[in-house]
Amino acid sequence: MSKRYPPEPIVPNRIRRATVLALAGSPLAVATRAHAADNWQAYTFWGSPTVAAARGFRKIVTDMEEMSGGELKIKFNLGGTLSINAANIASSISDDVIQLADDSFYAGAIPVAALATLPFLTNSVDEVNKVMTVVRPIAERDYGKRGIVVLGYYIYPPQVFWFRGNITSLEQVKGRKLRVSTAEQGDFLKRIGATPVQVTSAEVPAALERGIVDGVLTASAGGILAWKDLLKSSYQLGVNYHVSYIIANAERFQKLPADMQAKLRALVNRNCNELSAELQRDDGELRQKFAADGMTMTAATDKDRAAAAVLAKETADAWAKSRGQEAVDSLAKARALLGR
């Protein structure tokens, strides 16, 4: 014989509503909301914690967690500690494998955004920021289609040539295998007779040690601090500035309270501006330090700059044509802003 339970008491709707409203402000409800937005994974493509950009991103992660007031708990992960290739960072954010990332290898996901990093298009951080008024809306749109929100961007110093041997001119770059971070750098290198090789930042040391590459294109304040013991010289021809985006999973981010979203955006933009400035300062100081430590540092000649600029214009025109009318129009807008 089954047990019989007394019927549930009938609770008037107005009492139920009052109970729900009371619970909404209770510690239990707050804890539930915090748990729902909790436990993010953050990822940088940098494999070394000593690189300024990795330190800067870690600070962004820490500051975001603190500002959330318990809504977010974010675990910071260096490149190589998760099974995520640098080129797949955007898709990993889209798939909610990670929720926050520093993305520099985005050309496959948002092709027109590569405009800001074209060889010899810009000559200063201020000029990069001008070009970003054209590029950022496109990047936000295209990332948005993949379920990704852009929280900010920062700018690396000019990327120059670094070699395992002693190279002191553009002519000597011919025939060399060089690690590049973008297809556009690769196209430019082909035009000067060099061979581009794409490997991630975490893979660069092994590539240098094994002779897979003869050198790299990067900034002094980029990976060189971690790779300098494997390099002997630098030809200081600034090829391009690189832009990196701080991105987040849109669904996760949009679950946060609106006022918190605004505060986090402001925080990331502020930190990115500070990181850009720090990287530019570090660039000059590190060049001096590397020279003092015995690395051969050769300034680029005006002749090499002029020759490289002609080839770079060909690279930019070919890049835009291959990506359609929006890229052609965007390049024209950027050149107009820069007075070229």
N, C-alpha and C positions, 0 to 999 in steps of 0.2 A: 504494500500500500504506500503510495507516494506521499511525501510530506506536503502539507498545505501551509502556505505562507500568508500572512495577512496582506491585504491589498495595499499597494503603494498609496501614500496620502496624496490627495490632489492639491497641487500648489498653484495658486493663482499666478497668471502671467506676470503681473506687476511685481510679485515677490521674486519670481525667477529673474526678471530683468535687473532688479535691484541687486540680487546675489551676484549675477554676472558682472555688473559694473563694479561691485565691491571687490570681487576677485581680480578684476583687471588691474587694479592698482596694488595688489598684494605682492609680497616678496616671491611667492610661488609663481605668479604670472610673469614677473620680471625675469626670473631665472629661466622660465620656459622660453621667453622671447630671446634671451641671450644665447641659450643653447641652440636655438634654431639658426642663428646667424654665426655660430661658433666654428672653430677648427678649420681655418683656412690654411692652405699650403702656398708658400711664396717661393719663387724659383728665379735664380739668375743664371745666365749662361756662363758667367765667370767661374772658373774652378778654383781660383786662389782668393782667400779672404783678405789678402794684403792689397789687392788692386783697389784704387780709389773708388771706382764705380761700384764694386762689390760692397765696400764699406758704406757708400752712400745709399745703396739700395737697402742694406740691412738697417740703416737709420730710418729710412722711410717705413719699413716694416714695423720697427719698434715704436715709432711715433704714431703710426696708425692704430696699433694695438692699444697704446696708452690713451689716445684720444677717444677711442670707442667706449671707454668706461666699462669694459667687461663684455661688450657686445661681440667683440672679435678676439679670437686667440689665433695668432698667425705664426706658423713654424717656418723659419727661414732655411732654405736649401741652396747650397752651392751647386754650380754646374757639375754634372757627372755623378751627383749623389742620388739622383732619380733617373729612371730610364727614359729620359726625354732629350732628344736631339735638339740643339739650339734652333734649327729650322722648323721644329714642330711645336715651339712654345705657344704660338697662337692657337693651334688646333687643340693643344692640351688645356688651354683656358676655355675654349669653346665647349670641350667635352667635360668640363668641371673636374678634370684630373687634378689640376692646380687652380687656384682662384686669384692669384696675384703674381705678376711677373715683370721682369725687365726684358723687353723684347727688342733686339737689334737686328735680327735676321727675319725681317717681315716682308721682304720684297715679293715673295711668293703669295702671301696673303693679301697684301695691299700694294700692288705694283706701282701705282702712280706716286705713292709716298716716297719712292726712291728718288724723286726729283730733288729733294733737299740735299741729297748726298752725292749728286753728280760731280765728277771730277772737274775742278777749276771753275765751277759755277759761282761759288762764294769765296770771299777772301777774309772773312771775319765772322765772329759770333753774331754781331749785329746784323750782318747780311743774311746769315742763316735764319735768324728770327724773322726777317722780312719775308723770306721765301716761305717760312712756316705759316704765314697768314694765308698763303695759297694752299699749302699742303695739309695743314691740320684738319680743316673741314672735310677734306677727301678721306684722310686717314680715319677720322671718327665715323664717317659714313660707312666705309668699307669694313672696318673692325666691327661696327654695329651690326652689319648683316650677318656676322658670324657669332653674335651674342657676346660681344666684348665691348667694354667701355674703356676709353682712354682717359686716364687720370692726370697725365702730364708727360713731358718729354724733357730730356737734357741733351746737351751738345758736347761732344768730345773735341779736343784740340785737333789741329790739322794732322791728317795721317801722312806720314812720310816713309821713306824706304829705310829698312834695316837689314843687314846682311851678316851671314856667317863669315864671309871673307871681306877684303877691303875693296869697296866700290866707291868711286869718287866722281862719277859723271853719269848722265843719262845714257850715253853711248854704251857704257859698261853694263847697263841693266839688260841690254839685249841678250837673249839666249838664257836668261836666268829663270828659275822657277820660283814664283813668289806666292805666298799665301795672301789671298784677298778675302774681304768680308762681304763684298757685293759683286753682282754680275757686271755692274757698270765699271767698277775698278778693273775687272777682268777684261772687258772690252777695250778699255784704255791701254792696258798692258799689252794686249795683242797688237795694238796699233804701233807700239814702240818696239815690238819684236821680242817681248818677254812672254813667259807661259804662266797663266794664272792657275792657282790650285786652291780649291775651297776646302778648308778643314775648320772645325770649330775651335774656339779659344782653348778649350780643355785639351785639344789634340795637338796644339802647336808645338809644345816642347818635344814630344816624340817625333814629330815631323821634321823638326830642325836637327835633332840628334841623329836621325836615320838618313838625312839627306834627301828626304822626300821634297823638301823645299830648300832653296838657297837663302831665303829671306822672307820678310813679311812687310806688309803695308799696314801701319798702325800709328797711333799717337804715342808720344813719350809717356803720357799719363795713362795710357791704355795698358796693354799686356806686357809692354817692354820691362816694366819693373819686375815682373815674374820671370821674364825670358832673357834678361840682359847677359847672364853668364854664358849663353849660347850664341851671342852675337859679338861681332868685332867692329862693325862700322855702320854709319848711317849717312845716307845722302838726303839732306834736308830740303827736299822738294815737296812742298805741301800739296798733296793731290786733292784731298777733299776733307770736309768736316763730316763727322758721322752723327746721326741723331738716333737716340734710343728712347723707346716709349715705355711708360709704366702703365700696364693694362690690368684689367680685372674682369672676372666673369660677371657679365651684366646682370644676370638673374640674381646672383648672390648679393651683388652690390645694391641693387634696387630694392632688396628686402630690408635694407637698413633704413631707419627713419630719415626723412627728407633733409632735416636740418643736419644730421650727421653726415649724409652724403656730401652736402655743400662744404662742411668743415673739412672732410677728408680730401676733397678735391683741392681746396685752398692749401691744405697742408702739403700735399704732394707737389703742387706747382711751386710753392715756396722752397721746398727741399730740392726740387729739380733745378731751380735757378741758382741756389747755393752750390749744388754739385757742379753745375756748368762752370761757375766762377772758380771753384776750387780746382777743377781739372785744368783750366787755362793757366792758373797760377803755378800749379805743379809742373806743367809742361816745360816752362822756361827753366825752372829750378832743376828739374831732372836732366834736361839736356846738359846743363853745366856740370852736374854731378857725374853723368856718364863720361863726359870728356875728361874730367879730373881723374876718373877711375881707369882711364886708358883707352876708351873707345874712340875710334877715329870719327869725328863729326865734320862733315864737309857741307858748307853752304852751297845752295843751288846757284848756278850762274844765270844771268839774265837771258843768255842765249837758250839755255835749256828750258827756262820758264816759258819763253815765247814759243818754242817748238812744241812743248807739251800743251800749251793753251790751244794751239791750232788743232791738234789731235783730239783734245778733250771736247772741243766744239763739235767735231765730227761724231764723237761718242754720244753727246747729248742729243744731236739731231737724229741719229739713228735710233737711240733709245725712245724718243718721243714718237717717231714714225711707227715703230714696231708695236706701240701700245695704244694707238688709236687717237682720235681727235681730242679727247679730254686731255691726254698727255701733251699733245702738240699745243693746245690752248694754254695749259697750265705752265708749260715752259716759256711760252711767249709772255705771259703775265709776270712770271718770275724775272725774266730778263728786263722787262719794262720797269719793274720795281727797283732793280739794281742799276738801271741806266745803261744797260748793255744792248 
